[in-house]
Amino acid sequence: MASNEEGDVIFLVCTNPNSIEEPIAEDEIYISTAETSSWDLPTILSHRIVKVQSNRNRLIQHSSYFHSLLCGNFRKSCHGSISIQWNLEAFINILKFIYGCPLDVTPQNFIPLYEGALFFGVDTLLLKSNDFIPELCTMYLARNFMWAMSCNSYGNLPYNMLIACTRHPELTVDSEKHLSDALLVWLAANPELSECSSCLEDDCTDVLKQVRSRLAMVL
């Protein structure tokens, strides 16, 4: 939910850097962080300039960038507005996150959100993004599993990532045989795991059963 904390108000004047001039219905839009839950992103992004009335204290608490600007000896700390030139969609989503709205990190928005979190020093968003990295790697590997099998480094995949990848809903393989061969190749490259408990065999058997079911549905 949006923050209702009291505190000094400051305006963030947001624009896209190097934006291409396009015909738009209105040049500016005014929004408030007191109403983040009702922000309509497509409408906001249809404007060239977005002026955001923000709670100064919340920005200071959750962003090292704004903490430096608003608490230090910089001239901007005495001003009632700050100019922000950044990817508008990413920055608006970062603001929503700072003011308490849930934010889903996806493969599509991961890079701009991560860049923004680094630049503006939003540690909580960095932690959330870092947690997503293993999931992103697993999804990429699952989508490109046939290619990964042919790589020299395939045998170096961590066991947990391999199993997570083979269980991923976006796993792409040509056949059950290709997957079983891939598991055998990985086991041959990691002989020390052959002496592990029956969990390894159970995992591989379960994976092959899942793939067999998916292939049967496709056929």
C-alpha positions, 0 to 999 in steps of 0.5 A, spaced: 500 500 500 502 507 499 505 510 504 501 515 508 507 518 512 507 525 514 514 529 512 516 534 508 514 534 500 519 534 494 517 534 487 521 529 482 521 532 475 522 525 471 524 525 464 527 519 459 534 521 457 535 522 450 527 521 449 525 521 442 520 527 441 513 524 439 506 527 439 503 526 445 496 528 448 499 532 454 506 534 456 506 533 463 502 529 468 502 530 476 502 524 481 503 523 488 506 518 492 500 518 497 496 514 491 501 509 488 497 503 489 492 507 484 497 509 479 496 507 472 502 506 468 500 506 461 497 513 462 503 516 466 508 513 461 504 517 455 507 523 458 514 526 456 515 529 463 512 526 470 512 530 476 511 526 482 510 529 489 514 525 494 515 524 501 522 527 502 523 522 509 521 516 505 526 517 500 531 519 505 530 512 508 530 507 502 535 510 497 542 512 499 542 517 492 536 521 495 539 521 502 546 524 499 542 529 496 537 531 501 541 530 507 548 533 505 551 539 503 548 539 496 545 545 493 539 540 491 538 539 498 535 546 499 530 545 493 523 543 493 524 539 486 529 534 483 530 533 476 531 525 475 533 523 468 532 515 467 528 510 464 521 512 466 518 506 467 523 503 471 524 509 475 516 509 476 516 502 478 522 503 483 518 509 486 512 504 487 517 499 491 520 505 495 513 507 497 510 500 499 507 497 493 509 490 491 513 489 485 514 483 481 521 482 478 521 478 471 526 477 465 523 483 462 524 488 467 530 485 471 536 489 468 532 496 468 530 495 475 537 492 477 540 498 474 536 503 477 536 499 484 544 500 483 544 507 481 539 510 486 541 505 492 535 502 494 538 496 498 531 492 499 530 492 491 537 490 490 536 484 495 530 482 491 533 482 485 539 478 487 534 473 489 531 472 482 538 471 479 538 464 480 531 463 477 533 467 471 539 463 470 535 456 471 529 459 466 535 461 461 538 454 461 531 450 461 529 454 455 536 453 451 537 446 454 539 442 448 545 448 446 547 447 454 548 440 453 553 441 447 557 446 451 564 443 454 562 446 461 555 442 461 558 437 466 560 443 471 553 445 472 551 445 480 547 439 481 541 443 484 541 447 478 541 442 473 535 438 477 531 445 478 532 446 470 530 439 468 523 440 472 522 447 470 516 448 466 519 451 460 524 446 459 526 445 452 528 438 449 527 434 443 525 428 446 526 424 453 532 420 450 536 427 449 534 428 456 536 421 459 543 422 455 544 429 458 543 426 465 548 420 464 553 425 461 553 429 467 553 423 472 559 421 468 562 428 469 561 428 476 563 420 478 563 422 486 556 423 486 554 416 483 556 414 490 551 419 493 544 416 496 538 414 492 536 421 492 540 422 486 536 416 482 530 418 485 531 425 482 533 423 475 527 418 475 522 423 477 525 428 472 524 423 466 517 421 468 515 429 468 518 429 461 515 423 458 508 426 461 509 433 457 511 429 451 505 425 451 501 431 452 504 434 446 503 428 441 
